[in-house]
Amino acid sequence: MLDILYYLAIFAFVAASIVVGGLLWRSYAEGVSPTAGLFRARQEPRLDVVAQTNLDGRRRLVLIRRDDTEHLIMTGGPVDVVIETGIKDGKPVVSSGEVVEPTFSRPARTAGKTEA
């Protein structure tokens, strides 16, 4: 029974040594102090999901904020699409007189009618 405890203690010591060595190696490779992660202030996250809503079973509209700029993205479906970018204070950033062209344009769909 003591032999099992002895080998278990050695295994725990070796495993802890490997983990500590890996952490020290990572901090050495990054060029920072090994204790820097314990005592530095955490940075504010630069990316945040402001709002999201489901359009249908597959697609979703997501409003993302990066720094002070918001971006409206449609995910799901065959292709993810950036619908609008550069939104500040809830309004798109457009200089006066500039016309914003859609990224992808296609004809409007009509319900119940087919094209000939």
Short mmCIF file of the C-alpha atoms (twelve columns), coordinates in Angstrom:
data_MODEL
# 
_entry.id   MODEL 
# 
loop_
_atom_site.group_PDB 
_atom_site.id 
_atom_site.type_symbol 
_atom_site.label_atom_id 
_atom_site.label_alt_id 
_atom_site.label_comp_id 
_atom_site.label_asym_id 
_atom_site.label_seq_id 
_atom_site.Cartn_x 
_atom_site.Cartn_y 
_atom_site.Cartn_z 
_atom_site.pdbx_PDB_model_num 
ATOM 1   C CA . MET A 1   0.000   0.000  0.000   1 
ATOM 2   C CA . LEU A 2   2.851   2.380  0.790   1 
ATOM 3   C CA . ASP A 3   4.427   1.609  -2.557  1 
ATOM 4   C CA . ILE A 4   1.275   2.801  -4.348  1 
ATOM 5   C CA . LEU A 5   1.221   6.042  -2.330  1 
ATOM 6   C CA . TYR A 6   4.926   6.554  -2.969  1 
ATOM 7   C CA . TYR A 7   4.536   6.183  -6.759  1 
ATOM 8   C CA . LEU A 8   1.393   8.342  -6.722  1 
ATOM 9   C CA . ALA A 9   3.288   11.116 -4.890  1 
ATOM 10  C CA . ILE A 10  6.160   10.891 -7.407  1 
ATOM 11  C CA . PHE A 11  3.683   11.027 -10.304 1 
ATOM 12  C CA . ALA A 12  1.977   14.119 -8.803  1 
ATOM 13  C CA . PHE A 13  5.358   15.822 -8.313  1 
ATOM 14  C CA . VAL A 14  6.446   15.104 -11.907 1 
ATOM 15  C CA . ALA A 15  3.100   16.315 -13.306 1 
ATOM 16  C CA . ALA A 16  3.276   19.538 -11.262 1 
ATOM 17  C CA . SER A 17  6.881   20.067 -12.393 1 
ATOM 18  C CA . ILE A 18  5.838   19.705 -16.038 1 
ATOM 19  C CA . VAL A 19  3.007   22.223 -15.627 1 
ATOM 20  C CA . VAL A 20  5.220   24.770 -13.840 1 
ATOM 21  C CA . GLY A 21  7.988   24.265 -16.402 1 
ATOM 22  C CA . GLY A 22  5.514   24.822 -19.243 1 
ATOM 23  C CA . LEU A 23  4.272   28.055 -17.665 1 
ATOM 24  C CA . LEU A 24  7.826   29.280 -17.145 1 
ATOM 25  C CA . TRP A 25  8.759   28.391 -20.735 1 
ATOM 26  C CA . ARG A 26  5.713   30.226 -22.113 1 
ATOM 27  C CA . SER A 27  6.509   33.353 -20.117 1 
ATOM 28  C CA . TYR A 28  10.163  33.166 -21.240 1 
ATOM 29  C CA . ALA A 29  9.104   32.810 -24.901 1 
ATOM 30  C CA . GLU A 30  6.741   35.798 -24.613 1 
ATOM 31  C CA . GLY A 31  9.401   37.887 -22.884 1 
ATOM 32  C CA . VAL A 32  7.409   38.673 -19.749 1 
ATOM 33  C CA . SER A 33  7.901   37.949 -16.092 1 
ATOM 34  C CA . PRO A 34  6.476   34.607 -14.899 1 
ATOM 35  C CA . THR A 35  4.466   36.422 -12.235 1 
ATOM 36  C CA . ALA A 36  3.192   39.186 -14.539 1 
ATOM 37  C CA . GLY A 37  -0.064  37.339 -15.185 1 
ATOM 38  C CA . LEU A 38  -0.812  37.170 -11.482 1 
ATOM 39  C CA . PHE A 39  -0.320  40.828 -10.606 1 
ATOM 40  C CA . ARG A 40  -1.155  42.937 -13.666 1 
ATOM 41  C CA . ALA A 41  -4.481  44.604 -14.284 1 
ATOM 42  C CA . ARG A 42  -6.732  42.881 -16.786 1 
ATOM 43  C CA . GLN A 43  -7.434  44.735 -20.009 1 
ATOM 44  C CA . GLU A 44  -10.967 45.715 -20.888 1 
ATOM 45  C CA . PRO A 45  -12.359 43.521 -23.639 1 
ATOM 46  C CA . ARG A 46  -12.287 45.283 -27.014 1 
ATOM 47  C CA . LEU A 47  -15.027 43.152 -28.555 1 
ATOM 48  C CA . ASP A 48  -18.610 42.883 -27.298 1 
ATOM 49  C CA . VAL A 49  -21.880 41.518 -28.653 1 
ATOM 50  C CA . VAL A 50  -24.375 44.359 -28.174 1 
ATOM 51  C CA . ALA A 51  -27.529 42.691 -29.512 1 
ATOM 52  C CA . GLN A 52  -28.583 39.707 -31.549 1 
ATOM 53  C CA . THR A 53  -31.841 38.524 -33.049 1 
ATOM 54  C CA . ASN A 54  -32.958 35.518 -35.070 1 
ATOM 55  C CA . LEU A 55  -34.253 36.188 -38.575 1 
ATOM 56  C CA . ASP A 56  -35.325 32.617 -39.289 1 
ATOM 57  C CA . GLY A 57  -34.203 29.127 -38.352 1 
ATOM 58  C CA . ARG A 58  -30.695 29.578 -39.750 1 
ATOM 59  C CA . ARG A 59  -29.849 33.266 -40.016 1 
ATOM 60  C CA . ARG A 60  -29.145 35.721 -37.234 1 
ATOM 61  C CA . LEU A 61  -28.414 39.458 -37.051 1 
ATOM 62  C CA . VAL A 62  -25.615 40.334 -34.638 1 
ATOM 63  C CA . LEU A 63  -24.610 43.857 -33.590 1 
ATOM 64  C CA . ILE A 64  -20.971 43.806 -32.478 1 
ATOM 65  C CA . ARG A 65  -19.043 46.642 -30.816 1 
ATOM 66  C CA . ARG A 66  -15.270 46.880 -31.305 1 
ATOM 67  C CA . ASP A 67  -13.673 49.735 -29.411 1 
ATOM 68  C CA . ASP A 68  -16.168 52.578 -30.096 1 
ATOM 69  C CA . THR A 69  -17.492 51.321 -33.434 1 
ATOM 70  C CA . GLU A 70  -20.425 48.992 -34.032 1 
ATOM 71  C CA . HIS A 71  -20.834 46.542 -36.916 1 
ATOM 72  C CA . LEU A 72  -24.034 44.806 -38.048 1 
ATOM 73  C CA . ILE A 73  -23.404 41.261 -39.282 1 
ATOM 74  C CA . MET A 74  -25.774 38.609 -40.623 1 
ATOM 75  C CA . THR A 75  -24.563 35.092 -39.829 1 
ATOM 76  C CA . GLY A 76  -25.844 31.705 -40.867 1 
ATOM 77  C CA . GLY A 77  -27.026 30.799 -44.314 1 
ATOM 78  C CA . PRO A 78  -24.534 30.092 -47.082 1 
ATOM 79  C CA . VAL A 79  -22.423 33.234 -46.495 1 
ATOM 80  C CA . ASP A 80  -21.868 35.526 -43.510 1 
ATOM 81  C CA . VAL A 81  -22.429 39.150 -44.550 1 
ATOM 82  C CA . VAL A 82  -21.345 42.462 -43.047 1 
ATOM 83  C CA . ILE A 83  -24.478 44.560 -43.527 1 
ATOM 84  C CA . GLU A 84  -23.311 47.828 -42.056 1 
ATOM 85  C CA . THR A 85  -20.048 48.958 -40.529 1 
ATOM 86  C CA . GLY A 86  -18.810 52.106 -38.832 1 
ATOM 87  C CA . ILE A 87  -21.951 52.670 -36.756 1 
ATOM 88  C CA . LYS A 88  -21.368 55.311 -34.068 1 
ATOM 89  C CA . ASP A 89  -24.071 56.548 -31.672 1 
ATOM 90  C CA . GLY A 90  -26.625 54.380 -33.407 1 
ATOM 91  C CA . LYS A 91  -26.194 56.198 -36.757 1 
ATOM 92  C CA . PRO A 92  -24.150 55.097 -39.783 1 
ATOM 93  C CA . VAL A 93  -21.064 57.156 -40.549 1 
ATOM 94  C CA . VAL A 94  -21.800 58.795 -43.912 1 
ATOM 95  C CA . SER A 95  -20.549 62.139 -45.143 1 
ATOM 96  C CA . SER A 96  -23.200 64.480 -46.528 1 
ATOM 97  C CA . GLY A 97  -24.247 63.745 -50.087 1 
ATOM 98  C CA . GLU A 98  -22.528 60.353 -50.211 1 
ATOM 99  C CA . VAL A 99  -24.673 57.460 -51.406 1 
ATOM 100 C CA . VAL A 100 -24.041 54.146 -49.678 1 
ATOM 101 C CA . GLU A 101 -24.284 51.245 -52.119 1 
ATOM 102 C CA . PRO A 102 -25.273 47.832 -50.746 1 
ATOM 103 C CA . THR A 103 -22.546 45.238 -50.598 1 
ATOM 104 C CA . PHE A 104 -24.643 42.657 -52.432 1 
ATOM 105 C CA . SER A 105 -27.606 43.679 -54.538 1 
ATOM 106 C CA . ARG A 106 -30.296 41.397 -55.869 1 
ATOM 107 C CA . PRO A 107 -33.829 41.982 -57.097 1 
ATOM 108 C CA . ALA A 108 -36.542 42.235 -54.471 1 
ATOM 109 C CA . ARG A 109 -38.533 39.077 -53.857 1 
ATOM 110 C CA . THR A 110 -42.244 39.153 -54.461 1 
ATOM 111 C CA . ALA A 111 -44.479 36.823 -52.485 1 
ATOM 112 C CA . GLY A 112 -46.396 34.340 -54.616 1 
ATOM 113 C CA . LYS A 113 -45.232 35.692 -57.961 1 
ATOM 114 C CA . THR A 114 -42.780 34.030 -60.270 1 
ATOM 115 C CA . GLU A 115 -40.521 35.712 -62.761 1 
ATOM 116 C CA . ALA A 116 -41.170 34.962 -66.411 1 
# 
